[in-house]
Amino acid sequence: MLSKNSTLKLFPITIRKDKINYIIENERTGDFLEMPEICVDAIHWIQDQFTLKEIEEKLVNKYPNEEVDILDFVEQLLELQLVMEVDGVLVEQNIKNNVVKRFNWISPSFAKLIIHRYSIGILFLLILVNIVLFAADSTLLPNYQVVFLFDSIVLSLVTYLIVSLILLLFHELGHILAMRAYSLPTNLEISNRLLVLIVLETDMTAGWKLPPKKRNVLFLSGVYMEQWILFLTILCKLFLPIEGSLIDSILSIVIFDIFVKTVYQCCFYIRTDFYYLFENVTSCYNIMDHSKNYLKKWLPFLQVPTTTEPYEREIKYVVIFSIFQVIGVGFTFLILILYSIPQVIYVYANLLPYLFTPENTKNFWEAIFIVGQSIVFLFLLVFTWRKGYKEKRNI
């Protein structure tokens, strides 16, 4: 029975100082937690086998302005499955080892050839150069029709999807190489954004082992790969004699895809790489919920999962992030209006009528393909929704 006279034994953990608080790594599961200094002190005294009563007294003396409830803290440690024994009695628990060890075949020395300490500086230079190139030649700016490079809409869409998938894999390869450059394990998973965007995600949980400055490289490495591809693609279109060719059209699709994905990176509210970068730079790891709480003054329909208040130092970042959230929503509508909606209208307006004219074999089967593709998309969407729902229930 847990009491203030109890002593505890914890599972092996690693404690690292972050910018403001501390990062606690559960070495058994590979999970990471953020804790303030008062909690870290409590953990140190638990490890030194002080009773909970003695620890509470020490905390009250050291932190007179803090509300101390040692039993409540221990209950949280139990829920987090960090406690191995209470008064010498093993705590029953079922812990799965979540440490991922895939992609370990990628050598860190090889990864460092591509992702290195100069990557962030090079990235900002690439973004600046690419913006200048777009400004110098406005014809490089994409329009929604560039994806329809064949008379066959289906063939055009298949080509676009293949190009987009390859570029997405390069983006995730950037994250994977960044993780391996620091000899960290990682994994590739499927998820969704905005309830309808199905995406691949690189698991960068182990990145919490790194200091904040090095974690920035992990978050920006995907965009870094894309901006290199965009730069080289623009150079090819400008200086190679390929105008009007199939290669030229495919390169236009590359520019379109990276351009749209880069704009989406600015949509912080869907937890993009730029969102995690902002979170990491400011050390405000609950900034999304605090921002929703702030915006709820004007948008009462927002669902806020937490009622905790931000620290005083975080308030300015909450305001800045809230502005970025609103701008991101504007970018989303801009992409929808200029690109996504016109593309969908073009496809369905040109093909759906042929569902009722099977005598036109080619167009009829293209219409069937589009409907089938939509069904597959909905299936994957339901799968990711269900996966997310199960994960929330297991929290």
matplotlib code that plots the C-alpha trace (Angstrom):
import matplotlib.pyplot as plt

x = [0.0, 1.5, 2.0, 4.2, 6.5, 7.0, 10.2, 10.3, 12.6, 12.4, 13.1, 16.4, 15.9, 18.1, 17.7, 18.8, 18.7, 16.7, 16.4, 13.9, 12.9, 14.3, 13.7, 13.3, 13.9, 12.5, 15.3, 13.0, 10.3, 12.1, 9.4, 10.3, 8.7, 9.2, 9.5, 10.3, 13.2, 11.1, 10.0, 13.6, 14.7, 12.0, 13.1, 16.7, 15.6, 13.5, 16.5, 18.5, 15.9, 14.4, 10.8, 8.1, 7.5, 11.2, 11.1, 8.0, 9.6, 12.7, 10.6, 8.6, 11.8, 13.5, 10.3, 8.3, 6.2, 5.2, 2.3, 3.8, 1.8, 4.3, 1.6, 0.0, 3.4, 4.0, 0.6, 1.7, 4.9, 2.9, 0.7, 3.7, 5.0, 8.3, 8.0, 9.5, 9.0, 7.1, 8.5, 10.4, 7.3, 7.3, 4.7, 2.6, 2.6, 2.6, 5.2, 6.0, 9.4, 8.7, 12.3, 12.5, 15.6, 14.9, 17.1, 20.1, 21.7, 22.2, 25.7, 26.0, 29.1, 27.2, 24.2, 26.6, 27.7, 24.2, 22.8, 25.4, 25.9, 25.9, 22.5, 20.3, 22.5, 22.5, 18.7, 18.0, 20.3, 18.5, 15.1, 16.3, 17.9, 14.7, 12.5, 14.8, 14.6, 10.7, 10.7, 13.1, 10.9, 7.3, 6.6, 8.2, 5.3, 3.0, -0.7, -3.1, -3.1, 0.6, -0.4, -2.5, 0.4, -1.3, -4.6, -5.5, -6.5, -5.8, -2.3, -1.7, -2.9, -0.9, 2.2, 1.6, 1.0, 4.2, 6.2, 4.6, 5.3, 9.0, 9.3, 7.6, 10.0, 13.0, 11.5, 11.2, 14.7, 16.0, 14.5, 15.8, 19.3, 19.3, 18.3, 21.0, 23.6, 23.2, 23.1, 19.5, 16.8, 13.8, 10.8, 8.5, 4.7, 1.5, -0.7, -3.1, -3.5, -6.7, -8.6, -8.2, -4.5, -2.8, 0.9, 4.1, 5.8, 9.3, 9.4, 11.8, 11.0, 14.6, 15.6, 14.8, 18.2, 19.8, 20.2, 17.6, 20.0, 20.7, 17.0, 16.4, 18.4, 16.0, 12.9, 14.3, 16.1, 13.0, 12.5, 16.3, 16.1, 13.1, 14.7, 17.8, 15.5, 13.6, 16.8, 18.2, 14.8, 14.6, 18.2, 17.3, 14.2, 16.2, 19.3, 18.6, 17.0, 14.0, 11.1, 7.9, 9.2, 7.9, 10.9, 10.0, 6.4, 7.5, 9.9, 7.0, 5.1, 8.1, 8.1, 4.3, 4.5, 7.4, 5.9, 2.5, 4.2, 6.4, 3.4, 1.7, 4.7, 3.6, 0.3, 1.4, -2.1, -1.6, 1.7, 4.1, 7.9, 7.9, 5.5, 7.9, 10.7, 8.8, 8.0, 11.6, 13.1, 10.7, 10.7, 6.9, 5.9, 2.2, 2.0, -0.8, -3.3, -2.4, -2.8, -6.3, -7.2, -6.1, -7.9, -11.1, -11.8, -12.7, -13.4, -15.6, -16.1, -12.5, -12.0, -9.3, -8.1, -6.4, -7.2, -3.7, -2.3, 0.9, 3.9, 4.5, 7.5, 5.3, 2.6, 4.4, 5.1, 1.4, 0.4, 2.9, 2.0, -1.7, -1.0, 0.9, -2.1, -4.5, -2.0, -1.7, -5.5, -5.3, -2.6, -4.7, -7.7, -5.4, -4.0, -7.5, -8.9, -6.0, -5.0, -6.9, -10.5, -9.9, -8.1, -10.9, -13.5, -11.5, -11.1, -14.7, -16.3, -14.4, -14.7, -17.9, -20.3, -18.6, -19.8, -23.1, -21.7, -19.9, -19.6, -16.7, -14.5, -11.3, -13.1, -15.5, -12.7, -10.9, -14.0, -14.2, -10.5, -11.2, -14.1, -12.1, -9.2, -11.6, -12.8, -9.3, -8.5, -11.6, -10.5, -7.0, -8.6, -10.9, -7.9, -5.9, -8.9, -9.4, -5.7, -5.7, -8.9, -7.3, -4.2, -6.2, -8.2, -4.9, -3.5]
y = [0.0, 3.3, 5.8, 8.7, 6.2, 4.3, 4.1, 3.5, 1.9, 3.3, 1.7, 2.9, 6.5, 9.2, 12.8, 15.5, 19.3, 21.0, 24.8, 25.3, 22.0, 18.5, 15.6, 12.2, 9.1, 5.8, 3.5, 0.5, 1.8, 4.6, 7.1, 10.7, 13.1, 16.8, 17.7, 20.8, 21.0, 20.2, 16.9, 16.0, 16.7, 14.5, 11.7, 12.1, 11.7, 8.7, 7.1, 7.9, 5.9, 8.7, 8.1, 10.0, 12.0, 13.0, 14.0, 16.1, 18.0, 18.6, 19.9, 22.2, 23.7, 24.1, 25.3, 27.3, 28.9, 25.6, 23.4, 20.0, 16.7, 13.9, 11.1, 12.7, 12.9, 9.2, 8.3, 10.0, 8.0, 4.8, 5.8, 6.5, 3.0, 4.4, 2.7, -0.8, -1.4, 0.1, -0.9, -3.8, -5.2, -5.4, -3.3, -5.3, -3.8, -4.8, -2.7, -3.1, -2.1, 0.8, 1.4, 1.3, -0.2, 0.0, 1.8, 1.0, -0.4, 3.2, 4.2, 7.4, 8.4, 8.1, 10.0, 12.9, 13.3, 14.5, 15.9, 17.8, 20.8, 23.2, 21.9, 24.6, 27.5, 25.9, 25.4, 29.1, 30.0, 27.6, 29.0, 32.6, 31.6, 29.7, 32.7, 34.9, 32.5, 32.5, 36.3, 36.5, 34.2, 34.2, 31.4, 29.0, 29.5, 26.5, 26.4, 23.5, 22.3, 21.3, 17.9, 17.1, 16.5, 13.8, 13.6, 10.7, 12.2, 8.9, 8.6, 12.2, 11.6, 8.4, 10.2, 13.0, 10.5, 8.7, 11.9, 13.1, 9.8, 9.8, 13.4, 12.4, 9.6, 12.0, 14.2, 11.4, 10.2, 13.5, 12.9, 9.3, 10.4, 13.2, 10.6, 8.2, 11.0, 11.1, 7.2, 7.3, 4.6, 5.6, 4.2, 5.2, 5.3, 6.2, 8.9, 11.7, 15.5, 17.6, 14.3, 13.9, 14.2, 10.9, 11.3, 9.3, 10.2, 9.5, 8.6, 11.1, 10.3, 9.3, 12.8, 13.8, 12.4, 15.4, 19.0, 21.4, 23.0, 19.6, 18.7, 21.6, 19.7, 16.7, 18.9, 20.8, 17.9, 16.9, 20.5, 20.6, 17.7, 19.2, 22.6, 21.0, 19.1, 22.3, 24.3, 21.7, 21.3, 25.1, 25.1, 22.3, 24.1, 27.4, 26.1, 22.8, 22.7, 20.7, 23.3, 21.6, 18.0, 15.4, 15.9, 19.6, 18.7, 16.3, 18.9, 21.3, 18.8, 18.5, 22.3, 22.3, 19.5, 21.0, 24.5, 23.3, 21.2, 24.1, 26.3, 23.6, 23.6, 27.1, 25.7, 25.2, 24.0, 20.6, 20.0, 20.4, 20.3, 24.1, 23.6, 21.2, 23.6, 26.5, 24.3, 23.2, 26.7, 28.2, 25.2, 25.5, 21.9, 22.5, 25.6, 24.1, 23.7, 27.1, 28.8, 27.2, 28.4, 31.9, 31.8, 30.5, 34.1, 34.8, 31.3, 29.6, 26.4, 25.4, 22.2, 22.7, 19.5, 21.2, 24.0, 24.5, 28.0, 28.8, 30.0, 33.7, 33.4, 31.4, 34.0, 36.0, 32.8, 31.8, 35.1, 34.7, 31.1, 32.0, 34.5, 31.8, 29.5, 32.0, 32.7, 28.9, 28.6, 31.3, 29.5, 26.3, 28.0, 29.6, 26.2, 24.8, 27.7, 28.0, 24.3, 21.5, 22.4, 23.3, 20.0, 17.9, 19.8, 19.3, 15.6, 14.8, 17.2, 15.5, 11.9, 11.2, 11.8, 8.8, 6.4, 6.5, 6.0, 2.7, 2.6, 5.0, 2.3, 4.4, 7.2, 4.8, 2.8, 6.0, 7.1, 3.7, 4.1, 7.5, 6.2, 3.2, 5.5, 7.6, 4.4, 3.4, 6.9, 6.7, 3.3, 4.6, 7.6, 5.5, 3.3, 6.4, 7.8, 4.4, 4.2, 7.7, 6.9, 3.7, 5.6, 8.2, 5.6, 3.9, 7.1]
z = [0.0, -1.1, 1.8, 2.7, 4.5, 1.3, -0.7, -4.4, -7.0, -10.6, -13.9, -15.5, -16.8, -18.3, -17.4, -19.8, -19.3, -22.0, -22.5, -19.7, -18.1, -18.3, -20.6, -18.9, -21.0, -20.0, -21.2, -21.1, -23.4, -25.3, -24.2, -23.4, -20.9, -20.1, -16.4, -14.4, -12.0, -8.9, -10.4, -11.3, -7.7, -6.4, -8.8, -7.6, -3.9, -4.9, -6.4, -3.2, -1.3, 0.8, 2.0, 0.3, 3.5, 3.6, -0.1, 0.4, 3.2, 1.2, -1.7, 0.5, 1.9, -1.5, -3.4, -0.8, -3.5, -5.2, -4.3, -3.3, -3.3, -3.4, -3.5, -6.5, -8.2, -7.5, -8.9, -12.1, -12.1, -11.7, -14.6, -16.7, -15.7, -14.4, -11.0, -10.7, -6.9, -4.0, -0.6, -2.3, -4.0, -7.8, -9.5, -12.0, -15.4, -19.1, -20.9, -24.6, -25.7, -28.1, -29.0, -32.8, -34.4, -38.1, -40.7, -38.5, -41.7, -42.8, -41.7, -39.6, -41.5, -44.8, -43.5, -42.4, -46.0, -46.8, -43.5, -41.5, -39.2, -42.2, -43.5, -41.9, -43.2, -46.7, -46.4, -45.8, -48.7, -51.0, -50.0, -50.7, -54.1, -55.1, -54.3, -56.4, -59.3, -59.1, -59.0, -61.9, -64.1, -63.2, -65.7, -63.2, -60.8, -61.2, -62.1, -61.4, -65.1, -65.1, -63.7, -66.7, -69.1, -71.2, -73.0, -70.7, -67.3, -65.6, -67.0, -66.0, -62.4, -62.1, -63.3, -60.8, -58.0, -58.8, -58.9, -55.7, -53.9, -55.0, -53.7, -50.5, -50.0, -50.6, -47.9, -45.4, -46.5, -45.3, -41.8, -41.8, -42.8, -40.1, -37.4, -38.6, -38.8, -35.0, -34.7, -33.7, -34.5, -36.5, -38.4, -41.2, -40.5, -42.2, -40.7, -41.8, -41.6, -41.7, -41.5, -45.3, -46.1, -45.9, -45.2, -44.3, -41.1, -39.8, -36.1, -34.6, -30.9, -30.2, -31.2, -27.7, -26.8, -28.6, -27.3, -28.8, -31.4, -33.0, -33.0, -35.4, -38.0, -37.6, -38.2, -41.3, -43.0, -45.1, -46.4, -47.0, -49.4, -51.2, -51.6, -53.2, -55.6, -56.4, -57.0, -59.4, -61.2, -61.8, -63.1, -65.6, -66.8, -67.3, -68.9, -70.6, -74.2, -73.0, -73.5, -74.6, -74.0, -71.7, -69.4, -69.2, -68.2, -65.5, -64.1, -64.0, -61.9, -59.5, -59.1, -58.5, -55.9, -53.9, -54.1, -52.7, -50.0, -48.9, -48.5, -46.5, -44.2, -43.1, -41.9, -38.3, -37.2, -38.9, -37.0, -39.9, -39.6, -39.2, -36.3, -34.5, -35.3, -33.6, -30.6, -30.3, -30.6, -28.0, -25.7, -25.6, -26.0, -25.4, -27.7, -29.9, -27.0, -25.5, -28.8, -29.3, -25.8, -26.8, -30.1, -28.4, -27.3, -30.9, -32.2, -29.5, -31.6, -31.1, -29.0, -26.4, -24.7, -21.8, -19.4, -18.2, -18.4, -20.2, -18.2, -18.2, -20.5, -23.0, -23.4, -26.1, -28.1, -27.8, -29.4, -32.2, -32.8, -32.9, -35.6, -37.5, -37.1, -38.6, -41.5, -42.0, -42.4, -45.0, -46.9, -46.8, -48.4, -50.9, -52.0, -52.1, -54.2, -56.6, -57.0, -55.3, -56.0, -59.7, -60.2, -58.7, -60.7, -63.9, -63.3, -62.4, -64.8, -67.7, -66.7, -64.6, -67.6, -69.3, -66.5, -68.3, -71.8, -71.7, -75.5, -75.2, -73.8, -73.0, -71.1, -69.5, -67.9, -66.9, -65.1, -63.4, -62.3, -60.8, -58.8, -57.7, -56.7, -54.6, -52.9, -52.0, -50.7, -48.5, -47.2, -46.3, -44.7, -42.5, -41.6, -40.4, -38.5, -36.8, -36.0, -34.5, -32.5, -31.0, -30.1, -28.3, -26.4, -25.3, -23.9]

ax = plt.figure().add_subplot(projection="3d")
ax.plot(x, y, z, "-o")
ax.set_aspect("equal")
plt.show()
